[in-house]
Amino acid sequence: MRQQFRAQQTLACSVEVEGFGYWTGRDVKVRFRSAPANTGIVFVRADLPQPKRISAIVERRIEMPRRTALAADGATVEMVEHIMAALAGLNIDNCEVWVDGAEMPGLDGSAQAYVEALQSAGIVEQDAVRAQLIVDDVTRVGNDESWVEARPVRTRCLQVRYRLDYGSESPIGRQTFEMRVTPDSFRKELASARTFILEAEADWLRKQGLGARVTFDDLLVFGDTGPCNNALRFEDECVRHKALDLIGDLALAGCDFVGQIIAYRSGHRLNAELVKALLAEGQVLGGLRKSA
């Protein structure tokens, strides 16, 4: 297989996105800034007495329910998966993400607003090549109930396949989605797919004092017969969103993947476990993969 490396990319100018966090309900502003080659994606907590920098790499991941969170030097950022998916989907490799709170905006439950903002800022190439992680063997993490695996591919690309299974009695049911990941396919097929939750789960979270500011307009809430007071953007929007989350979690590798990622009922924790396993086993070629 002939090696083909692309140039690293960053933003042409800064751009902002504002919203509120699903979990805390707090307003938060995100400012995307350009960064030098080999910086990677770095979150900056600008609201702290001394700004804290948190590299968006799997080594910084901490466990939190139903979302991806990162921590460093006593600071955290939460629900970063949609931002990471937008950056990775558009092949933006180097970016400082300045935030004035711990939880990222939920927006409409998708990555669409982030993608639109990043595209409006412009994307420019840099004088450095992007590192690639070549999947050269089958690697799987998880168990029979839920798993995610990586397989080699003949062409130099990233392919994702996700199988969602809520059972035949659920309004979500069983869905499968497969795609070769490119900036164009990400924009068209995944960016607008929204977060979803069952109505019973939403009711439980509200009783815990969480998500009090979230309405049916902010994400997909499924009742017994389908979405409550909302319409699907895709017939299989739920599995598309899981694929979006998967791409965001894979971005914590800090390099491009060359391989096929197949997931069955996988979530953020398993996705991160696969990234760790692949970094330990795979070949990272063509550039600098930051690890601190």
N, C-alpha and C positions, 0 to 999 in steps of 0.2 A: 504494500500500500504506500503510494507516494505521499510524503508529508506535505501538507498544505497549511500554512499558518496564516492567520489574519492579523492585521494590525490592531493593537489596543485602541480603545476609543474612550472619549470623555465628552463632557458637555461644552458647547460653544459659549454659553453664558449661564447665569444662575436663574432659577425659577422656583416659585413657591406654590405649595398646596396647603389648604387649611381645612380643618374639620374637627370632629370630636372622636374620642376613643369609645369603642363599644362597651368595654368593661367598666371604665371609670366614669364615662360621660364628660370628661374634661376636654375643653377646647385645646387644640394643639396646632402649631404651624410647622411645616416641614419645608426647609430650603435646600434645594439641590445645588451643589456648587461643583465646578470642574476641579479636577485633581491631576497631579503629574502622573506620568506612566509609572506602573508598578506600585501605585498606592493601593489599589483595590477599592472596595466599598468600605467606607468608614462612617459610622454614626457619631455625631458630636452632640453631647448633651449641653447645649448652650445656656440652659436655665439654671445650672448649678453654680455655686460661688466661683469655682474654677472649672471651666469647660472640660469635660471628660470625653476621651476618644475611645470608641469601641469598634474594633475591626469586625466586619461581618464575615467571620470564618467559623467553621463548625466547632473549633476548640473553645469559642466564646459562648456557645449555646448553653442555656440552662433550661431545666424542665419547667414548663408552665402548662396548665390545661388548655387544650384546643387552640394553641397559638405557638409561634416561634419567638423566642426571646433570647437576648444576648446580654452578657454582663462583662464588665472589666473595671478594675480599680474602684469598686464599690458603687458603680453606676449601672443601670439597666436600660434597655429599650425593648419594648414588647410589641407583638403583632407586626413583625417586620416582613412577613412572608410576601405580602402583596407588593411592597416596595421592591424587595429583592427580585420578585418575579418580573416586574416591569423593567428593571435595570437589566436583568439577564436576558429577557425576551428581546430587548432592543440592542443587545450586544454593547451595553455601556459598562465598561470594565473598571473605570477609575472615577470615583465620585465621593465627595464629602456630603453627608446628609445631616444638616444642622437641624436640631429639633428643640422645642422649648417644653418638652414633657416626656414622660417615659413611654406612654402608649401612643402608637401611630394612629392617624385618623382612619376610621372604618369606611368613610365615604359611602358609596352605594353597595359596599360589599365586594367590589371587584377591583381590578388594577387599572380600569379604564382612565380615570382621572389622572393617575400618575403617568400613564403612557402619553396622554395628550399633552400634559405639562412638559414632559421630557422632550417630546418631539418639537414642541414650540421653542424650546431652548436651543435646539440644533445639536447635532452629534458630529464630532470631528475625530479624525484619526490621529494617532500619536506615533512617534518614532520608536516603537518597541513592538515585539510580537506577543500575542496572547498565548499563555501556556495552555496546553491540552492534556487532559487525562485520558489515556487510551485504555479502553476496556478490552483486555486480551483473554479473559476467561469468564465463566459464569460465576457470579457472586450473589448470594441471597442472604437476607436477614429476615427474621420473623418466624412464624410458625404456620400451621395449617389454617388458622383462623384469619391471619393477616400477614402479608409479606410483601417485600419489594426486592427485585433482583436486577442485576445488570448483565447484559450479554454483548459480545462483540458484534460489530456490523461490518459489512464489506465496504460501505462508502463512509467517507469522513463526515459524519453528521451525528446529531443527537436525535434519537427517536424516543417518544414516550408512549406508553400504553397503560391505561388505567381501567381497572374493572371494579365498579362500585356495586355493592350487593346489600340492599336493605331487606331483601326477601320479597316474595311475591305478594304478601299482604300489605306492604308499605306503599304509600302514594309515590314514593321515590323509586321503589322497585330495584331492578338490576339494569345497569347501564355500562357500556364500554366505549372508550374513546381512544383513538390512536392518531398520532401526528408526528411528522418530521418538524422539528422546531427550527424556525427561522424567524427573523424579525417580522416578515410579512405574515407568516402563518400565525404567529403569536398575536399580532394586532387583530387579525380577522377572526380567529377561532377561539381565543382564550381570554384576551384582556378584559372583556366585558362580562365574563361569567362570574356570578355572584356567590358569596357565602350563603349557605343554607343551614337550616336547623329545624328540627321537629317542634311542633307547637308545645308538646309536653315538656321538652327540654327548655324551651323559652320560658314557659311558666315557672319551671323550677328555678332557673337563673334569676328571674325577677324576685322570687321569694327570698333569694339569698342577697338581695340588694344590688344585683348586677344587671347591667343592660337597661336601666330604667329610662334612659333617654332614647333608646332605639325603637323605631316604629317599623311597620310592615314595608315602608318605603326604603328602609336602609339595608335590607337583606331579604332573603327568601325564607319565609316561615311556612312550613308544610303542616296543614291540618289533615284530616282523614281523607279528603277528596282532592288535595293538591295545594298549591300556594294560596295563602290567605291574602286577599285584597291586593294581589300582585299578579303579573303575567310573566311567563317564562320568556327569556330572550332566545333560548335554544331549547328544543325538545329535551335534550340531554344536558341541560345547563349544570346540573349537580356534578356529574362526572367531569365535565370540562373544568369546573372550579377546582376539583381535586387535582386535576392535571396541572392547573395553574399553581396551586400550592406546592406540588411536587417540584416544579421548575424553580420556584423560589427557594425551597429547601436545598435543592441541588447546587444552587448558586453559592452556598456556604463552602463549597470546595475551593473557591477562589480561582478557578480555571474552567475552561470549556470541557465538556464531556464529549467523547467520541464513542458512541455505543448506543444500545437500546436499553431503556429503563422500563421494566414491566412491574406494575404494582397491583396488588389485590387487597382492597380494604386497608391500605396503608395510611398512616398519619404522620404528623411531624416528627415524632420520636423515631419511628422506623426509617423515615427518609434520612434523618441525620445519621442513624447507625450505618446505613448503606454508604453515605459519603465518607464516614470514617474508615469503613472497611476498604473502600476503593482507594482512598489515599494511602492506606497501608500496603495495598497489594498491587495497584496499577502503576502505569508508567506516566509520569508527568513530564511533558516535553515542550521545548520551544520557548520557554520564558520563565519568569520568576513567580513562584507560588508563595505568597506571604504566609507565614505561619505563626506570627506573634502579634 
